[in-house]
């Protein structure tokens, strides 16, 4: 990633700020404070200290799962409820006695 978008830079700044590494404004600009924070983050996480928002840094910082590494961005499967008893699909106890709407009723 040689030219990150402002949104990507803002996301990175937010993450860096939450980790106590970025103390400037969240403005989407890759300025000196952001570059310094990126360098500190890269050093802390065993990455190449480039002080730029490259792909390995983005992956580690934002928890992206590209490249096969599991992270915070992984999706959980949806929760499925397999209910039992009358609450899962309640049916009336007695069928209606009226032929209105009953397509199986004999025609008159």
C-alpha positions in Angstrom: 0.0 0.0 0.0 1.9 3.0 -1.2 -0.9 5.6 -1.1 -3.4 4.9 1.7 -6.7 6.7 1.6 -7.7 9.3 4.2 -10.1 6.8 5.7 -7.4 4.2 6.1 -5.1 6.8 7.6 -7.9 7.9 10.0 -8.5 4.2 11.0 -4.8 3.8 11.6 -4.5 7.0 13.6 -7.5 5.9 15.8 -5.9 2.5 16.5 -2.5 4.1 17.2 -4.2 6.6 19.6 -6.0 3.7 21.4 -2.6 2.1 21.9 -1.2 5.3 23.3 1.2 5.9 20.4 -0.5 8.7 18.5 -1.2 12.0 20.4 -2.2 14.2 17.5 -5.5 14.8 15.7 -7.4 12.1 13.9 -7.3 13.9 10.5 -6.5 11.4 7.8 -3.2 13.1 7.1 0.1 11.1 7.2 2.0 13.8 9.0 5.1 13.7 11.3 3.2 12.7 14.4 1.4 9.9 12.6 4.7 8.7 11.0 6.4 8.7 14.4 3.5 6.7 15.9 3.7 4.2 12.9 7.4 3.8 13.5 6.9 3.0 17.2 4.1 0.6 16.4 6.2 -1.2 13.8 9.1 -1.5 16.2 6.8 -2.8 19.0 5.3 -5.4 16.7 8.5 -6.7 15.0 7.7 -5.1 11.6 10.0 -3.3 9.3 10.4 0.3 10.7 9.4 2.2 7.6 7.2 4.8 9.4 4.7 4.5 6.5 1.4 2.9 6.4 2.3 -0.2 4.3 0.2 -3.4 4.0 1.9 -5.4 6.8 1.4 -2.5 9.1 -2.2 -2.1 8.1 -2.8 -5.8 8.6 -1.3 -5.8 12.1 -2.8 -2.5 13.2 -6.3 -3.0 11.9 -6.5 -6.8 12.4 -7.1 -7.5 8.7 -7.2 -11.2 7.9 -5.6 -10.9 4.4 -2.4 -13.0 4.1 -3.8 -15.8 6.2 -3.3 -14.3 9.6 -6.3 -14.4 11.9 -7.1 -11.2 13.7 -9.7 -9.0 15.2 -11.4 -8.6 11.8 -12.4 -12.2 11.5 -16.1 -12.9 11.2 -17.9 -15.2 13.6 -20.6 -17.5 12.1 -24.1 -16.4 12.8 -25.8 -17.8 15.9 -28.5 -20.3 15.1 -31.2 -21.1 17.6 -32.7 -24.5 17.5 -35.7 -24.0 19.8 -37.9 -26.8 21.0 -41.4 -26.8 22.2 -44.4 -24.7 21.2 -42.4 -21.4 21.1 -40.5 -22.2 17.9 -43.6 -22.3 15.6 -46.8 -22.1 17.6 -49.9 -23.7 16.0 -53.5 -23.1 17.1 -54.8 -25.9 19.4 -58.0 -26.3 17.5 -58.3 -25.7 13.7 -60.8 -23.0 12.7 -64.3 -24.3 12.0 -65.1 -21.6 9.4 -64.6 -22.5 5.7 -63.4 -19.0 5.0 -59.9 -19.1 3.7 -59.8 -22.9 3.9 -59.0 -24.1 0.4 -59.4 -27.7 1.3 -63.1 -27.2 2.3 -65.7 -28.7 0.0 -67.2 -26.2 -2.4 -70.8 -25.4 -1.8 
